[in-house]
Amino acid sequence: MNFSIVIIDPDQGSAQTTAARFQRRWGQNVQVNIVKQADWASVQTHRPNLVVIDPAPYRLHGLRLLEQLCEEQPSTAIAVVASGSSPSMRQRLRNLPITSYLEKPSSLAPLLGELDHLVESNVALQSKGGLIMERQMLIPLDGSRLAEQALDYAVVLARRNSSVLHLIRVIGFPTLVTAYAWPVPNAVDTRQWLDDERQAAQTYLDELKARYEQQGLSIRTSVLEGEPAQAIVQFATDQTNVREIVLASHGRSGLGRWVLGSVAEKVVQATPVPILVIHGDENKVETFKIPPELRTIIVPLDGSDLAEQALPLASQLAEAHQAELVLLSVTPGLDEPGLVEAGVVPMWSAGEKSQAREQAQKYLQQLEQSLQTPRLRTRHLVVSGIPAEMINEVANEAVASMIVMATHGRSGFSRMWMGSVATKLIRTSQQPIFLVRAVEQAAERGQPL
């Protein structure tokens, strides 16, 4: 069996060392080719099963090559070796279906060992019909049936993109879980209490694991300690194979062991990983077992490049589930001072109010044309009003299956309304909301990443 590897590295010495290791380890099973430039034609010539690249020296050229590989050769495994990637580049890499993301170690041995494991796994499974893309979907749970509603959506997505479902539960000291453990008796044995909680959490996760493995799904479990939102974000950040978080939320406290609404908002604000927030319905705790279908996906856009960063994920979901993709723009009136002060006025509203709708229509038409593929159904819609309210109204009228939009965790983006709108939607929308952390694409404005 011949397994083709392409190493893209401007440092020929480093690339040759890696290539030689592969050849010694795998002999005739592996053909290793070294490419100096991040060039699509050069990579295509070798028809690789695995591409190894450090995109940092190539900047946007490296990112564009990876995007093209993911789109046109989805069965090709990709190992990214990050030697000096900026936070913005790392965030953009996370949005791609990369097989393995490796921090370049000071010694070559750990790196080569990881790549050996990747090759071994893929060679062994190649004869079974394809390559394994080790990607994980993180589902935080608190032990309540309401929180488990996130699993219904996670299962549907995992079956489409072959994700491993990683179920986690966070435990903490009694003072961190006042929603159900206060007041704590003065004589509480904190160590014993934590041991009991840890055992109960693992038992709960093991039961879920057994249930979903019977359905043919790959499941992993972890029990974490600490404040829930911080623990979730830290785990998702450290585990580079985590590609999405799926979390249930609700509008009021008192259900289950977490105040899920608060946890969801904190995770949204801090996580670099795309997060799907499900509005849990306490009236469907027992009946929420019908697998959801994605028929219509709405993408709110404000005319900015930052908002458009939600489009790759939204397009992939729409194509995978044969859903209609609706590009939505809301044009609030400029005579509403509160909207201007709140920073929710879209880019095109800088002109006359009478021209805002026409400008938004033109923008969406051009965007829709750029997205057209044989497998993607799209349409666009422009409405006027307060963004969060109108997005909800359109989603309800269209019986939307999901809202996908970009957001950010801090202020400072010029005319960036997605952050405040996303927060309102999490609290009020009945539809699941898939949020992608937007990053400033400084390099495209002539600045280094």
Helices and strands as residue ranges (DSSP letters): E 3-8, H 12-26, G 27-29, E 30-35, H 40-45, E 50-53, G 56-58, H 60-72, E 77-82, H 87-94, E 100-103, H 108-126, E 136-141, H 149-161, E 164-171, G 174-176, H 178-181, H 190-213, E 219-225, H 228-238, E 242-249, H 260-270, E 275-279, G 282-284, E 296-300, G 307-310, H 311-321, E 324-330, H 337-342, G 347-350, H 353-371, E 377-383, H 387-397, E 402-407, H 418-428, E 433-437, G 442-445
